[in-house]
Amino acid sequence: MLTPMDIHNKEFKRSFRGYNEDEIDEFLDQVVNDYEKLYRENDTLKEELERNKKNIEQYQRLEKNLQDTLLVAQRTAEEVISTARANAAELKENTARECQNMRHEAELAAKRQIDEAANKVRDVVAEYDRLVREKDQFLKKLRVTMESELAILNHAINGFPNTDMEEKTEEMEQPKDQELPSEDTVPMEKTSEHETDGEANEE
């Protein structure tokens, strides 16, 4: 195959009344450029073709590996499915037994909790009744104590001398010619026995 350099270096013999050399050279230059472009494109296509061949071979090997892997996977899947079915049946039986045992244990635990809760309720009610009785007894004792203290206090108040009555008696025993207190002071010092007794009773 000709190369662009072969076309560029090609020389023709001269003859009388031949073609115009400038036109031939110009045309050859154009042919060289186009041929060089095609030549390079051809090399590029050859390289791409070679790469594609290698890729195809690689893809073919990969496809074969995938097919082999698929066959192995199918056989493995069949074995797994068979084993899974057997395990599922066994697991189903075991689960059923475990569920029965768990239900029985849950029932026993619930019964124990109910019994414990009932016992706690009885204990709380008994404690509440005991506290209520103690409160009533305490209040009764407190009332008796307060009534006793109040009676002692009233007795002590009643045993105090009535100073207002003594002052009134002393005023009555004074001589007539002694100067009597003014009208402004008498109402303040004079207190009736009825008012004194009322104040004592109020205390």
C-alpha positions in Angstrom: 0.0 0.0 0.0 1.3 3.4 -0.9 2.2 5.8 1.9 1.7 9.6 1.8 5.4 10.0 1.5 5.5 7.7 -1.6 2.9 9.9 -3.3 4.7 13.1 -2.3 8.1 11.9 -3.6 6.8 10.5 -6.8 8.5 12.0 -9.9 7.2 11.9 -13.5 9.3 11.9 -16.6 9.2 15.1 -18.6 8.0 15.0 -22.2 7.3 17.6 -24.8 3.8 19.0 -24.6 3.2 17.3 -21.2 0.9 18.4 -18.4 1.4 21.6 -16.4 3.8 20.7 -13.6 2.4 23.3 -11.1 -1.1 21.9 -11.5 0.2 18.4 -11.1 2.1 19.3 -8.0 -0.9 21.1 -6.5 -3.1 18.2 -7.2 -0.6 15.7 -5.8 -0.4 17.9 -2.6 -4.1 17.6 -2.2 -4.0 13.9 -2.8 -1.2 13.5 -0.3 -3.2 15.4 2.4 -6.4 13.4 1.8 -4.5 10.1 1.5 -2.6 10.9 4.7 -5.9 11.5 6.5 -7.3 8.3 5.2 -4.1 6.5 6.1 -4.3 7.7 9.7 -8.0 6.9 9.9 -7.2 3.4 8.6 -4.5 2.9 11.3 -6.9 4.2 14.0 -9.6 1.8 12.8 -7.2 -1.1 12.8 -6.2 -0.3 16.4 -9.9 0.0 17.4 -10.6 -3.3 15.6 -7.8 -5.0 17.5 -9.0 -3.6 20.8 -12.6 -4.7 20.0 -11.3 -8.2 19.1 -9.6 -8.4 22.5 -12.7 -7.0 24.2 -14.8 -9.6 22.4 -12.5 -12.4 23.5 -12.6 -11.1 27.0 -16.4 -10.8 26.9 -16.6 -14.3 25.5 -14.5 -15.6 28.4 -16.6 -13.6 30.8 -19.8 -15.0 29.3 -18.5 -18.5 29.7 -17.6 -17.9 33.3 -21.0 -16.4 33.9 -22.7 -19.4 32.3 -20.6 -21.7 34.5 -21.4 -19.6 37.5 -25.0 -19.7 36.6 -25.0 -23.4 36.4 -23.3 -23.7 39.8 -25.7 -21.1 41.2 -28.7 -23.1 39.9 -27.4 -26.3 41.4 -26.6 -24.5 44.7 -30.0 -22.9 44.7 -31.7 -26.2 44.3 -29.7 -27.6 47.2 -30.4 -24.5 49.3 -34.1 -24.7 48.5 -34.3 -28.4 49.4 -32.3 -27.8 52.7 -34.5 -24.8 53.5 -37.7 -26.7 53.1 -36.4 -29.4 55.4 -35.2 -26.8 57.9 -38.5 -24.9 57.6 -40.5 -28.1 58.5 -38.3 -28.8 61.5 -38.3 -25.2 62.5 -42.1 -25.1 62.3 -42.3 -28.1 64.6 -39.8 -26.6 67.1 -41.5 -23.3 67.0 -44.9 -24.8 67.7 -43.5 -26.7 70.7 -41.7 -23.5 72.0 -44.9 -21.5 71.6 -46.8 -24.0 73.7 -44.1 -24.0 76.3 -43.9 -20.2 76.3 -47.7 -19.9 76.6 -47.7 -22.3 79.5 -44.9 -20.4 81.2 -46.7 -17.1 80.5 -49.9 -18.4 82.1 -48.0 -19.5 85.2 -46.2 -16.2 85.4 -49.5 -14.3 85.0 -51.1 -16.4 87.8 -48.1 -15.7 90.1 -48.3 -12.0 89.4 -52.1 -12.0 90.0 -51.6 -13.8 93.3 -48.8 -11.4 94.3 -50.9 -8.4 93.4 -53.9 -9.8 95.4 -51.6 -10.3 98.4 -50.2 -6.8 98.1 -53.7 -5.4 97.9 -54.7 -7.2 101.0 -51.6 -6.0 102.8 -52.3 -2.4 101.7 -55.9 -2.6 102.8 -54.8 -4.0 106.2 -52.2 -1.3 106.6 -54.7 1.3 105.7 -57.2 0.0 108.2 -54.5 0.0 110.9 -53.5 3.6 110.1 -57.1 4.6 110.3 -57.6 3.0 113.6 -54.3 4.6 115.0 -55.5 8.0 113.6 -58.9 7.6 115.4 -57.2 6.6 118.6 -54.7 9.4 118.4 -57.5 12.0 117.8 -59.5 10.6 120.7 -56.5 10.8 123.0 -55.8 14.3 121.7 -59.3 15.4 122.3 -59.3 14.0 125.9 -56.0 15.6 126.6 -57.2 19.0 125.2 -60.5 18.8 127.1 -58.5 18.0 130.3 -56.1 20.8 129.7 -59.0 23.2 129.0 -60.8 22.1 132.2 -57.6 22.8 134.2 -57.2 26.2 132.5 -60.8 27.1 133.3 -60.5 26.0 136.9 -57.3 28.1 137.2 -59.0 31.2 135.7 -62.0 30.8 138.0 -59.7 30.6 141.0 -58.0 34.0 140.4 -59.3 36.8 142.7 -61.7 39.4 141.2 -59.8 42.6 141.6 -62.7 44.7 140.3 -65.0 43.5 143.0 -62.4 44.3 145.7 -61.9 47.8 144.5 -65.7 48.4 144.5 -65.9 47.2 148.1 -63.1 49.5 149.2 -64.8 52.5 147.5 -68.1 51.7 149.4 -66.2 51.6 152.7 -64.4 55.0 152.3 -65.8 58.0 154.4 -68.3 60.3 152.8 -66.2 63.3 153.2 -63.4 61.7 151.2 -63.0 63.2 147.7 -64.9 61.0 145.2 -63.3 60.3 141.8 -64.4 62.5 138.9 -67.0 61.4 136.4 -64.4 60.9 133.8 -62.5 58.3 135.8 -65.4 56.4 137.3 -66.7 54.7 134.1 -63.2 53.5 133.2 -62.5 51.9 136.6 -66.0 50.6 137.2 -66.6 47.2 135.8 -69.6 45.1 136.6 -69.3 41.6 138.0 -71.4 40.4 135.1 -68.9 41.7 132.5 -66.0 40.2 134.4 -67.6 36.8 134.6 -68.4 37.1 130.8 -64.8 37.8 130.0 -63.7 34.9 132.2 -66.1 32.6 130.4 -64.9 33.8 127.1 -61.3 33.0 128.0 
